[in-house]
Amino acid sequence: MFLFFSILRGQLRSFVYDTLNTYPAGQNLVVAIMTHEGYNMEDALILNKGSVDRGIGRSFFFRPYSAVEMNYSGGLKDEIAVPEKDASGYKMETSYRLLENDGIIYPEADTTEGDVLIGKMSPPKFLSEAREISVKTKKESSVTMRQEERGIVESVFVTEDSEGNKIVQVKTRDPRIPELGDKFATSHGQKGVVGAIVPEEDIPFTSRGIRPDVIFNPHGLPSRMTVGYLMELLAGKVGCLRGETVDGTPFSGESKEELELQLKKMGFRFDGKETMYNGVTGKRFEVKIFVGDLYYLKLKYMVGNKIHARASGKIALLTRQPVEGRSKGGALRLGEMEQQALVAHGASLLLKERYDSDKIVLNICTKCGSIAIEDNIRNKIVCPICGSEDAEPVEVSYAFKLLLEELQGLHIHTKFNLKNKYE
């Protein structure tokens, strides 16, 4: 019995050790510290396209979706099934093409934005709507793929909660290959986005024919004082050549002198620098380039999750301006600073186009400057203050009209000074 426990304990110990030393988000890459065509200015990185094609930085983006078949009072309940197309034609039939008979998508289905993953119909929320309870009165509340996303259905789970409500969970996966704008970082906090992915034949190479996976700008080191970055490059190179793990623990690991001595014994320059040649012209660089092996991690901030544009779409009910946020399909805000930049560039007429997302016409009394109202009985526009019927239409933003009405609610009367149109 003692022997059994000791063996089990040894297995568990090795398992924990392996878990702590495995980081699935990163890989050991060959890094050259140099500039290249200006595409790695500041913190940006240049990736070798050959390395990307061979699989560096590959990852999966997972997104969970779920729906609950709720039971309501009065015998009403949700129904997870293929929704019947309503009279308004709210959804196109193509959105349901991937659903099976039970209203749930099948595993390994290739989905894109707008595709229904879980078909669901809900009863009317208000009693006034529930007078005629039938299939037609049910409203569609299907779970659809999020905007500007795509993926393959990884898994589908059907279960119940403690109250007996049916729960359906669908998980999608999207394979991601590194592209321009994706973010990478080292364990020393040297983060940066991909500035260029250069064809392998154009990447500079060493005298031994090694082409680096990453080209990092030397200007990213002095201001951040990340000496550990350089030490890891040196230690990684030694460990790679020796085929061993190098202890990088601060104050107790292998010293710089030891690493330099080992590099020299293996036929390399002691300082880790190598002679490199231009990948395009084949000419030798006049300076020696610091090359080594480094552990790079791919971060969750990918350009595929951030890229967004829109023409027209949803607007907020209160201000009648476009909604904000990528997930809602919102617009990009043109703020005060952007407005000043346009004016400074002499493009102030562009502001008329930019700022008319919520334009409205107000009738202003020419005599007293108050806001005139429409008299629908007499079919005339009348000033409520002075009774004049002489008003001019003025185009303003709906948000401004809202402000004026808020002020009127506080008993603050606002007047406009109209310019003569012939001035």
Sequence and secondary structure as in RCSB ss.txt:
>XXXX:A:sequence
MFLFFSILRGQLRSFVYDTLNTYPAGQNLVVAIMTHEGYNMEDALILNKGSVDRGIGRSFFFRPYSAVEMNYSGG
LKDEIAVPEKDASGYKMETSYRLLENDGIIYPEADTTEGDVLIGKMSPPKFLSEAREISVKTKKESSVTMRQEER
GIVESVFVTEDSEGNKIVQVKTRDPRIPELGDKFATSHGQKGVVGAIVPEEDIPFTSRGIRPDVIFNPHGLPSRM
TVGYLMELLAGKVGCLRGETVDGTPFSGESKEELELQLKKMGFRFDGKETMYNGVTGKRFEVKIFVGDLYYLKLK
YMVGNKIHARASGKIALLTRQPVEGRSKGGALRLGEMEQQALVAHGASLLLKERYDSDKIVLNICTKCGSIAIED
NIRNKIVCPICGSEDAEPVEVSYAFKLLLEELQGLHIHTKFNLKNKYE
>XXXX:A:secstr
 HHHHHHHHHHHHHHHHHHHT  TTEEEEEEEES  TTTT TT EEEEHHHHHHTTT EEEEEEEEEEE B GGG
 B EES     TT  S GGGGTTB TTSBB TT EE TT EEE EEE  SSGGGGGS STTT EE  EE  TT  
EEEEEEEEEE TT  EEEEEEEEEEE   TT EEEETTS  EEEEEEE GGGS EETT    SEEE GGGTTTTT
 HHHHHHHHHHHHHHHHTS     TTTS  HHHHHHHHHHTTS TTSEE EE TTT  B SS EEEEEEEEEE S
  GGGT    SS  B TTT SB B TTTT B    HHHHHHHHHTT THHHHHHT TTEEEEEEETTT  B EEE
TTTTEEE TTT    EEEEEEEHHHHHHHHHHHHTT         TT 
